[in-house]
Structure formats: C-alpha cells, structure tokens
Amino acid sequence: MAEAAHQYDETMPLEYRTEESRLNILGFWIFLGAEVVLFATLFATYLVLFQRTGSGPTTSDLFEIKDVMIETLLLLTSSFTCGLAVFEMRRRRLSGLLTWLLVTLLLGAGFITFEIREFIHYVHEGATIQTSAFLSSFFVLVGTHGAHVSLGICWMILIIIQLLQRGFTPRTARKVFIVSLYWHFLDVVWIFIFTLVYLTGMVM
Amino acid sequence: MKWSEFFVTGEPLIYAADVAIVLTVIGIVFVLTYFKKWKWLWDEWLTTVDHKKIGVMYIISAVLMLFRGGVDALLMRAQLTAPNMKFLNSEHYNEIFTTHGTIMILFMAMPFIIGLMNIVVPLQIGARDVAYPYLNALSFWLFFVGAMLFNISFVIGGSPNAGWTSYFPLAGNEFSPGVGNNYYAVALQISGIGTLMTGINFLVTILKMRAPGMTLMRMPMFTWTILITCVLIIFAFPVLTVALALMTFDRLFDTQFFTMANGGMSMLWANLFWIWGHPEVYIVILPSFGIFSEVVSTFARKRLFGYKAMVYSIVGIAFLSFIVWVHHFFTMGAGAAVNSVFSITTMAIAVPTGVKIFNWLFTLRKGKIRFTTAMLWSLAFIPNFVIGGVTGVMLAMAAADYQYHNSYFLIAHFHYVLIAGTVFACFAGLHYWYPKMFGHILNERLGKWTFWLFMIGFNICFFPMYFLGLMGMTRRMYTYSEGLGWTPLNVVASVGAVLMGIGFIVLCYNIYYSARYGERDMTGDPWDGRTLEWATSSPVAHYNFAITPEVKDLDAYWEMKKSGKGFEIDEEKLKPIHMPSNSGRPFLISIAFFFAGFGLVFKWFWLAIIATIFIALGLILRSFDDDDGYYISVDEIKRTERLSGKGA
C-alpha cells in the first residue's frame, strides 16, 4: 500500500499499473493456490468414497451424458468469452468488454440452471445427499464448484456496475482481470469434475 | 428448544462462570462509559488497520485464552490428583479436555504467534504495513469471533466433548447429540478462514514489500520462518476447511461422510484432520524457532551460526510436515508397510531439527551472553525441547508406538514440544519485543520470577507423566483406582501445574506493574538489537519508518551501527507517506459471522441466512469502496520523529 501513487508504472497493462494492483493480483494467485488444495481435498474425498454406495444408486445408474455435455460446453465457452473480455479490455474497448462479460455471465447462469436441474432430477430419483457416502461426496464436490460459479456470477455483476459507473481505471481493470482469473480457474476445476466424476463414473 | 436446554444448567462451576461472565461484561461496560472511552475503543482499536495494533489485540486475546485453557488444565489436574475423585464427572471432564486442547492450539498458540508476526515482520523487512491492511483487520476479527463462539459453548448449549481431534464416529450425531460439537465445527471454520487470509497476506508482504537491498538471504530468521509458515498455512488450512465443512454437513444435514452406515468412512476424518493437523503443529513451532534465533543471536551478541543451514532446515521441516500424518494413528490398522514409511519420514524430521539445535548452540559458543528474561526462555527451550524431541522419536517407532499410543507418555511428549517450543517462544518474544509494542520494558526481576516458576513447574508437571504413561495411565481417563499406584506421580504433576499457574499470575502482574513503573525505552533499541525493528522508536510511529531503510547486510541495523551512522533520518529526504484508512467494516462483518455461526450451531437457519445477507452486504460495500487512504504530511513526520528523538 505504501507509496502506491509513487510506483505508478505507465508501461504495464492497465490492471498492473499501481503497486496495490500488483500486490492484489499476486495475492489472488496465491488464493487460487489455496483453492487448488481445497478442491484437491474434495476430489480425494470423492475418490475415496465414490464406490461406497451403500444401498443407494451407483455412478453408472445415475449419470446421463447429455446433460453433463451441455453443462461442460456452456462453461468451457464461458471461459473463452471471459478471455475475449480481457482481450477487449487490453484494447480499451469498454463496450466490447461489457458485451463479453455479459455473455460470460449468461453462459455461467445457463450452466448453473442445468446443474440445478440435474440435482433436482437426482433427488426425484431418490438419490439425495443423505443416501450414501458416494452421493454426499458427489453433491458436496460438484455443489462447491457450483457455489463458486454462482458467487462468480454475483461478483461479475458488481464489476459490470462499477465499469458502467467509472469506466476504465486501474482499479476496475484490476477487478476485471482478477475475476477472469477466478473464472478460468473454475473452468479448470470443472474439467477435472467432468473426467474424474462423470466420465469415470460412466465407465466404471 | 427450552431455555433450560439453551443455557447449561445443573453445575455449580457453570453457575459461578455465568456470574463471572455477567459481572465482567458489566464491569467493562461501566469502565468504558465512566471514563468515556467508547469512542477511543472504536477509533483506536475496533476500526484499526495498523498491523501493530492488530498484533497487540491478537496477543491480548491469546493471553485471555491462555487463562481459559489454563483453568481447564488446572481443573483436570484437580480431578486427577487423587484416585476416585468426584470433583468432575466424566461428561464434564470430557468437555474440559476437549476445550483445553482446542483452545490452547487454535486460540492461544496460533494468535500469540500471529500477533508477534503482525507486530514484528513489517518492521523487520522495513515496510510501512502489510500488503492488505484491511484484510488483516478482517483476519483478526474472524479469529476473535471464532474464539468467542467457541468459548460461549460452555454456558450456552454445552461444550464439545469429543476431544480436540473430534474423531468420528464419536463426534457424529449418534454418539454426540446436542450442539457441543457443532460449536467445534463452526467456530474453528470461522477462525480458520481468518488464518488462511493471514497466511496469504504475510506471504505477499514478505515476498513483495522488503526494503531495498534485503534479498531473501538477508532476511532476518524470524521473517524466514514466517514466510515458510505462511506456505504451510496456505497448503494446510484448506484441508481443515473441507474437513470441518464435511463434519458440519454430517452433523447438520445428516450426510454420510464419516458415519458407520451407508458407506461412510470414519477413518477419512482422521486422515483429513491430521493432514491439516500435523502441518499445524509446525505452523506454531517454526515461528518459535525464528523467535529463538533472534533472541539467541541478540543476547549472545553474535551473528546467527549457520544461517543458510537454518533456512534449508526450515524448508526441509516444512516439506516433511506434510508426509508424516499417519504417525498419529499407527494403531488404527494401516498395516506394516504404510506404518514403516510414515515411521521413517517422522524420524527424518529429527535431522533438520537437530541441525537447528546445533546452530543455536554454536551461536552461543564464545558469545557474550546476557541472561535477560527473553534469553532465559530461549536457553531453557533447548534442553526441554530436546527431551520432547527424543521422546518423539521413540513414539515414531511404529512397533513401539503400540505401547505408547494414547498414554500419558504421549501427553508428556507433546506438552514438552508445544510448551517448551511454542509457549516458551511466545514468552521470549513477548519480553523481547514488548518495548516495540508499548514503549516500556517488562520488569526483568518479575520476568525472571515468571520464568523460574513456570519452567520448574512445567518440568514437575510433565516429566512424571512420561512414567505415568509407561505405567499404563491412558489419555482422557477421568479417574483411576487407588490400587494402580499412580497417585504419587499424579500429586507431583498437580503441584507442578499450580506452579505454572502462579508463574502466569506473576506475568499478568508484571504487565500491570511495568505499565505503571516500568523502565521507558527512550532509545528504541534497548537490547542492542541487530535487525531493522530496533531502528524504529519505541513505541513505533504508526508509519513505522520515516524513510525506507537501505539494507546492505543480514543484520541490517547492526551493520548500520557498526559503520557508526546508525539509522539517521535526513529531513530533506522526507516525503508524504501514504497510509490506509481505518474501517469498521471488518469488525461488523465478523459480528455477522458470529451470528451466522451461532445460527448454524443451533440449526436456526433463519438467523444464519439473515447474518449471511449482512456478510454479503459488507463485502459488496467493500467492493464499491473508493477510499484510497490518506497522506501523512512531511511536517507531521518531522514533528513525530523529533518527539521520539530520532529526527535531526
């Protein structure tokens, strides 16, 4: 924080110009490191428990490829559009940035809608979070990811409002950049969920 | 829920505690109102983002928790002094050893260490604050409300009673109905979030905010240990977050993670807990090593011996700390091959630790040793910690551990490493850095009384426990019969515990006495120190350094003094200093966390939801906050520096 104004660097991209921004972006990377550990623990829990189905359904009884593919495509596309948003920010085009952020947000909302539908479907089939250790770990792992995405959507809405109010400043640019890091991270986690939970679950 | 279930009833000790709590609250409110201190409390403390004040608040909380955990310990000793005692019943005893362990590790040792690191690290690296001052305040308040939530359990709802490890299935709904263990899951979660943020904050601070010239290999040893500790926190605490979340789900929403039916696996809890839990003990011991390194080097008037070996040892210990967790449950059926691997990794930790012990001894060799209180704690640490370490290697032998496991031998071992390591370090650090916090020195005579009472009491209390363990006394038993022959050693141990208690009282008296009559520290460098914190005035100006120091050597301030100049402030070079603004939001958000936690404990989800909305509101307001801080003018810096005698 100290002497933030003295360390303004014109040669850097907008989001990296102030010392405060540089510190915040590094801190967020480290936070993502902690998030990796958090999800790694949830994955480990799931892998330990996923064959312990008790009297409840197994993975292959439950999962259906079509819904999961739609969710995957929505989220992967949203990561791409989020990248386009940052690209537009680097070109200093506010309208482009806002458009792609909005598209990202809608794709994320679509993903969440499908995920909630999927969960409701399972519950109707009698596969609830209380049924077995497998389902507890499934709902908590996938649900934690879904909660992250939902939080990301709210966060992005706040940043869009700030962009509309204030336009490009080192601070709003940094916020866009950090939320994009978060969004890409969630995409990476989903790829692991897709392979380790759904694909593995359907073949085993 | 009836009121008689909401409040804990039926125990005279609890009624006494109820009265004490009510009287204390009335007393505090009265004093603040009578002396018109509410505004002062709000402006100077509750809203502060100054790392030094946050550090002081951490340490005050830690001392309070040391009192609470110490009372728990004395109650247990009272119950165990004689066979067939009826002082505590088994249920009450279970609650007391659970809260004793949890409080001492998470709400005493952690905040004491984090408090010292808050005060010292930015000063040692020549920074004006931490990387995220606002987040730092939030970290503190989350820890604080977590601690308060945990502590009210004994008068409201009932304390957790499944041990500080809270193993399943014991800690599940089936065997632990009631809200006690909900407190454990939720309160630890809240303060754990605070700790994780502290880890990130100080890692960035140390990586990015060091004074010019301070390369990594010129960092003071305490700062090095904090750097590594932050890495441990960042890798270990998310595991606790998940473990506690799963526990909360099992207890509140009847999921099947650790249950005994429907595929649940109780050993999963033990593994997750110790994957966090073992690094956790290094999170409290590595900074202690750092404190001892600073104190030993200062009072031996010598550069730390084997600086590089010290650094590599901490890195080695940190790495090993993640691959030893199974040694906490060798007897729980992992099998010979797995036990052997973890047995060897555990013993390997003795190697880098041994390196450090020899480095301290060689630092002392031919040094001009001054026996100050801080130094006495550090010198006592070495033999006492070695006793704990050697018995640790005995426990690490998996086959032999079947004899020692969960006996008083283990109790003696971990108290020897945690008290002789962490608690001695906290006391050493408190005496050593006290002038930096308050501008006066803790009385040395009283300090030495504390030291001898506590250190002798500690040995009288815990050394007999090794033998009690070998005689078959197991952990967590609330009473024993006369024929077992354990009475004499238990009486001895209780005498030691009382001596430690007296030592603590002397320490508290010393804090009061020194505030009134203590020697003021006019120089800012009372111990002839070596590192940059001694280049500041005592107490430290809130911007720390009027101009950023330039570092040319490992012992930066020592080098400045040797070159004859000291740390001079050239008034021509002063520039306005940018500082972050105070904010009441971290405090208010944390209060909302308290209510959210309380709602979860009692399954009052309406309360949890309302409080969560307030938390979200606090975060949104923060997002829209445009406060860029403020500047301290050059004139004001000049005035402050001249007053402290540092300016020209």
Interface residues (C-beta under 8 A of the other chain):
Chain A: M1 A2 E3 A4 A5 H6 R22 L23 N24 L26 G27 I30 F31 G33 A34 E35 V37 L38 T41 L42 T45 V48 L49 R52 T53 G54 S55 G56 I129 Q130 T131 S132 A133 F134 L135 S136 S137 V140 L158 I159 Q162 K175
Chain B: A127 R128 D129 A131 Y132 P133 L196 G199 I200 N201 L203 V204 L207 K208 M209 I234 F235 F237 P238 V239 T241 V242 A243 A245 L246 F249 F253 D254 T255 Q256 F257 T259 A261 N262 G263 G264 M265 L268 L272 I275 K575 I577 H578 M579 P580 I620 S623 F624 D628 G629
